[in-house]
Amino acid sequence: MKLHNISFNNLRRRKAKMAFLTVGLTVGIATIVTLVTLTNSMSGDIERKMDEFGANILITPQQKGLAMNYGGISLGGVTFDQKEILEADLSRISTIKNRGNISAVAPKVLGGVSVAGRQVLLVGVQFDKELKLKQWWKLFGEAPRTADELLLGSEAARVLNLMTGDSLEIEGERFKVSGVLEQTGSQDDSLLFAQLKVAQRLLHKEGRLNLVEVAALCSGCPIGDMVLQIAEKLPDAKVSAIQQVVEGRLKALDQFRRFSWAMAGVVVFIGSLIVFVTMMGSVNERTTEIGVFRAIGFRRSHIMRIILLEAAVVGLLAGLLGYGVGMGGARLALPFMAEGKQVALVWDGLVAFGSLGLSLGLALVASLYPALHASNLDPTEALRAL
Amino acid sequence: MSLIEVRDLAKHYRLGDETVEALRGVDLTIEAGEFITIMGQSGSGKSTLLSVLGGLNHPSRGSVQMAGVDLYALAGEKLADFRSTKLGFVFQSFNLIPYLTALENVMLPLAISPMKGKEKRAAAGDALARVGLAAKGDRLPNALSGGEQERVAIARAIVNRPEILFADEPTGNLDSTTSLEMMGLFRCLNDAGQTVVMVTHNPENCEFSDRTIRLKDGLVLGAA
């Protein structure tokens, strides 16, 4: 017989009350686990999408004019003193401080060409880098491997009535269509893609570029710093970050995170109240019992240990159950909360141990006053011996 | 030196605006090995006297010397330690812990002792055997009769071999036959050397004791 035997036996005896307490605490912990896991999973999903989005830093020639386009509709513009990006300058990008965060640098040259009497926009790219950047591209056929092969956007292929394996002539040179892009819904659908060197030759822009896309989107990348670092290296170019979409989503997620923490706070408060009221009720019911303990020589600290041990057992059990139920809840809720159906549930050890610790701490802190109250009971009053 | 020496013991309570004088200057001496009964009408202060003697209730005035120790001069939790090693209590309604078996109830005072588990179990089994309940150690209190519960309560009170056994109306909830059995048991324990101090309102119980102290309005009337 030790003090813990008294605690365990009491828990066994008061099954209904302890079950209520455990369920109350479990619901609280489960709610917190669900909210935190949902937030973590959605953060992970957004980070993954950020990586998939491709470029998030755009390098364009510096110009002293105002672009006159809106919503993809160009109305022309007043542009003068435009400087071009030199291909030779690209190597400077790999010397910036945060070069480790750069996953791809995709240079492009653009220009109009005539194909079968129609004006089409030709884009010269380095296909290995372009495909790394645009992982959502789906090709009918293959990406060009040789200088005489082209890749067509879906709309361009339709208008020009071309398909994989067909040939076409540009500026007197014969090219073979090695592949056609599946419809992307973007401006890529209307373009002709050629090897960078070939396009530069056809457009008479050898060694020059119109656009460079840099993929540096990843979790925790200091995009703002990287923009400044690249701008320093390429003073004649305009370097800007494409962050609006990502930032918008991150902002929404941040709001959800704040909401989650607020909910967690309310749940912790209600959970504490449940534990406090139940433990206080339990102490009041056990007044005589505590009086007997005190009369036979138990110290105040012994009484506290009995009460707090009971709280700790309930807290640990509720923590374990709460984590399991919470993860189950998160698994069920995640498909409805996240945009993608392939969002992975994040199993975080910190959440597991955190929920156990929180539950244990909550149970102990909320039981502290009832335990103190019990330990301070006058044995004579407790025994009603007067 | 006497086992218990009580000098000028007084205990006052506040009851609303009134002050109730439960004990008004009690002087008392109890020798080791005595069987004392304390008699008195309801409200005479006998239960208050027992609780003060038992180290459960601080007096308003006076002193209680027990085995050479000034009981209420003990600091902090020393008084609790004193109770756990020197005193045993039997309560009127037995006050057994309902979720512990008879054996576990008897072991309860040993829960805070440094004894090993086997030793505790042996001591509790021995105490149960002394009250004639060795075969029912695994039963919960609600599976025992009133007399058996009383025996378990007595076994719990003597398991740590206290110097003094206090009993507060231990036969108050028992029928007359069982009461006689219990008083016989207290007598046997006393014959074996156990000092017993018992509060009772039943004059028949006094026949089992060596001496009866009568209380009236918080004062000792005399000894029989």
Interface residues (C-beta under 8 A of the other chain):
Chain A: M1 K2 L3 N5 I6 N9 N10 R12 R13 T288 E289 G291 V292 F293 R294 A295 I296 G297 F298 R299 R300 S301 H302 P379 T380 L383 A385 L386
Chain B: Y13 A22 S47 T48 L50 S51 G54 L56 N57 E77 A80 D81 F82 R83 S84 T85 L87 G88 F89 F91 N95 I97 P98 Y99 L100 E104 M107 L108 P109 L110 A111 I112 G117 K120 A124 R156 D168
